[in-house]
Amino acid sequence: MFLNKIKSQESGVVLYGITPPKADTTIERVAEIAQKTMERLATLDIDALVVYDVQDESARTKEERPFPFLNSLDPLHFASEYLGSLDVPKIIYRPAGKFSAEELSEWLEALNKQHFYPVFVGVPAPDFPVKTSLPEAYKIWRKNEETSVIGAVTIPERHKILQDEDTRILDKMECGVSYFISQCVFNLEYARQVIDDLARRCDREQITPPTIIFTITACGSEKTLQFMDWLGINVPEELKEDLRASEDILERSVNICLDIASELTTFCMERSIPFGFNIESVAIRKAEIEASIYMARQISQMLKDRGVRKSENAQTILRPTRFPG
């Protein structure tokens, strides 16, 4: 179980991340998307499904967004109403600062009733009016900590600039956070630096380190590469040139991602940092989604071969589906 793996700091956790359909999608089409998603994921050996809360981050940068922003369905609503047949735990993202303490408390109760797990994230822009701070939000969650775990995000790119990601991680651990899901990793050195500094800090202060879950995503086109740049994902220039020069950018990026996952596995094992991977597709193109499914299988098998993921996990169970409407 995902809950037990996080509470026991077990390495080899495998997650898969998705975004809900757009808010203006018809109920019938939402049901079709959900069914197709569940059929894909039912073939995977994953510990939980991450459902993102997509925010409009246009105010964060002056650069034009490569893909237009469209509001998505509420992730809790989508997961509970349309993905219930997928018999894996659900991890739901939530920008805590956009909601009052009362709203967050009600939301956490709804999550807890369904055995879903929260990840609180920051607001979409620095000047966004904050209704509830992250420490306040974690305090509200505390009443469920016996039967739940709460996650947060970690951003290697931020650590490269500010050199304080280890401090941010430890501060959130004091609030009850036990695992961290990274931004997509394409710069291996940035991710290594976070792990190295965190390991040294935990060793120095005699702190049990949290689980770090690295997000891995393929890049199937120049447009996706531009979108990654806009999102703040650092892709080293030599990697960009490698991808652009390749005959098949998607195939090349998949191989790069699998190499990154293998390197991070070795690095974390050497430093006794519990770790795992979250595989997603930044783009909604079928080819890139299928590539993400392939990577999830390959990474899961790699972790088993390395002895950090148990082999007896069965494939996900897909129960009969009943959609609302």
N, C-alpha and C positions, 0 to 999 in steps of 0.2 A: 504494500500500500504506500502511496505517496506520502501520507501523513507520517507513517512509521519511518520511512527512509529519511525524511527531513529531520525528524526528532532524534534519530540515532546517528545523524551525520554520515549516512551511507553514500558512498560515491557510485557513479554510474547511472544517475537519474536521467531519464530521457523524457522530454516534453515535446509537444508539437503546438505551434502557435497559429492562430487564425484571427482574422478580423470579421465582424458580422457583416451581412449584406447592407447595402445602402438603405437609408431610411425610407426612400420612396419606392422600394421594391414591393411588388404585389405579394400578398400573403401566399398565393399559389407558387410564385417564383421563389420566395423565401423557403418554402417547404421543399422545393426541388433542389435548391442549393444545399440545404441542410442534409437531405438524403444522400446526395452525391458526396458531400463531405464525410458523412458517417461511413459510407461504403469504402471510401479511400482509407480512412483511419482505422477501420475495423481490421485491416490487414497488418497493422503495425503493432509492435510490442512497445507501448508507451506507458508511462506512469501517470500522466495527467495531460489534459488539454488546456492550453492557455487561450483565453478569449480576450482580445485587446479592446480597450476603449479608445477609439480613434478621435484625437482632438485636432482642431484647426490651429496649427502652429505658425500661421502666416506672419503673425506679429513678431515672431522670434528672429526673423531674418528679412532683409530687403530683397533677397533673391526670389525670382519668380518660381513658384512651385511647378515642377515638370508635369505633374498630373493634377487636375483641378480637385480641390477638396469638396467632398460631398458628405453630409452627415450620415452616420451609420446607425443601425439599430442599437438599442441599449444591449450591452453584452450579457448582462444577467438575464434579461428577457429572452434573448436569442438562445442562450445556453439552456435555460430551464424549460422553455416552451417548445424548442425545436431539436435540441440535441440530447434529450433525456434518454433516448434509446441507446446512446453510446455509453457503455458501461465503464467509464473511466472518470476519475475525479476531474472537476473543472476548476481552473484558476482564473479569477475574474479581476481585470484591471479596473482601477477607479482613481480619478484625479481628486483626491480628498479635499483640496482647497476650494473646489467649486460648490461644496455642499455644507449645509449647517450641521452642527453636532447631532441634532435630532434626526436629520435625514440620513446621516451616516450610520447612526445607531439602528435605525429601521432597516437600512440596506444590509448591514452586517447580520441582523437577525434573520433576514430572508436568506442570506448566504448560508448561515449556519444550519438552518433547517434542512437545506438540501445537501449539506456536507460539501459545499463549495469553499474555496479558499481565496482570500483577498490579496491583491498586490496594490498598495497605495503608491501613486505617482504624483509628481508635482503638477502645478498648473501650466497651461500651454505657453504662457509668456511671462517674463519677469514682472511686468506691471499689472498683471491680472489681479483683481481684488480677491483676497483670500478670506474665505468664510471660516475655515477650520485649518489650523496648522497641522503639519504631519505629526509632531509629538502629541498633539491633542487627539488626532485620529487614532494613533496607536494606543493611547490610553483608553479610548472607547472600545477598541478591539479586545483589550486585556480580559474582559469578562468571559471571553470565549477561548482563552488560551489553553485550557485543559484539553479541549477537543478539536483544536484548530492549530494551524501555523499561518504566519503572515509573511509575505515576501516584500521585497523592494527592488529597485533597479540600481544597477551600477554602470557607470559610463567610462570606459577606458580613455576615451578622447578627453574627457574632463580632467582625468588624472594627469594626463600628459601636460596640460596647461597649468592646473592648480596644485598638483602634487598633494592632494588631500583626500583621495578616495578611500584610503585605509581608515582615516579618521571618520569620514561620513559613514562607512560601514560599521565601525565599532559603536558610534553614537546611536545608530539605528538598532544595533543588537541590544543595547541597553534598554531600548523601548519595546523589545520583544521580537524583533525581526530575526529569523533564523536562516533565511536563504535569500539570495540575490540573483536576479536574472539580468544579464548584461544587455547592452545595446548590441546590435549585430557586429560580429568581429570579422574584420578583414585585415586589420593591422595586428599581426601576431605579437609584435614587440610591445605595443600598447597594453595588450591583455596580460602579457607576461609581467610587465612592470607592476600592474595592480596586484597580481598574485604574489610577486616577490616581496613587495612592500608590506602587503597584508600578512604574509607568513612571518616575516621578520618582526613585525609589530606584535602579532599574537604570541610568538615565541618569547619576545622580550617581556611582555606583560603577563605571560602565563594565562592566556585566554584561549579557550577552545574556538577554533575558527568556524565561521558559518559555511554553508554550502554555496558555492559559486556556480551558477548555471550559465554557460556561454550560449548566446544566440547565434545560430549559423543560418545563413541564407545564400542562395545562389543568385547570380546576376546573369540574366539571359539576353540583355540588349543594351545598347548605348543609352536608351531612355531610362532603363532601370539604374544604370550606373549614375546618370545625372540625378535621379531621385535619391539614391543613397547619399550623394554629396549634399543634396538639399536637407536631408534628414540629419546630417552631421556625422554620418558614418565615414571614418577615414579609410580610404582605399589608397595605399601607397602608390606613388606615380609609376613605379616600375610594374606594379601589378595592373594598373590601368592600361599601360602600354601592352603588357602581355595579353590582356583580355581583348583589346582592340585589334591586335595583330593575329589573333587565333582564327582558325577557319570556323570554329564553332564556339562562340563566346560562352554559351550555356554549359557545354561539356567541359570547357576549360575551367570555368568558375566552380563547377561541382568538384573537380579534382583538387583545386586549390582549397576549397572548403574542407574536404576530407583530410587533406594534409594538415590544415590548421587544427582540426579536431584531434588528430593523432598527436601533434606536437603539444597541444594543451593538456592532453591526457598524461603524457610523460612528465610534463612540467609540474602539474598538480600532484601527481603521485610522488615525485621526488621531494616535494615540500609538504606532504601530508595535509593538503588542503582538500576537503571533500568537494566534489565537483559533479557536473553533469552537463547536458546539452539541451537546448531548446531549438528545434528546427522549424523554420517558417519559410514562406515565400513572400517577399516584399511586393511583387507584382501579382496580378490576378490572371496572367496568361496561363493557359492550360499547361504548356510545356514547362514553365517554371514551377508550377504547383506539382507536377509529376516529378520534376527533378528533386523537389523538397521531400517528397515521399521516398524516393530512392535514397536520398542522403540519410533520412531517418532510419531506414533499414540498415544501411551500411554502418552508420555510427553505432547503432545498437549492437550489431554483430562485432564491431571492433572492440567495444567495451567488454563484451563477453569473452572475446579472444584474449583480452588483456587481463582477465580475471577480476574486473571491477563491477561487472553486472552479472547477476545470476541468470542462468540459462533456463530455469524452469518456468519463467513467466509465460503464461499462455497468451495467445493473441486476444485482442479486445473482443468482448462479447457485444453483439449488436442485437438488441431486443426488438420486438415488433414495435413499429412506430405509429404514434397517434399525434397528428399535428393539430394545432388549434384552428378554428375556423368553422 
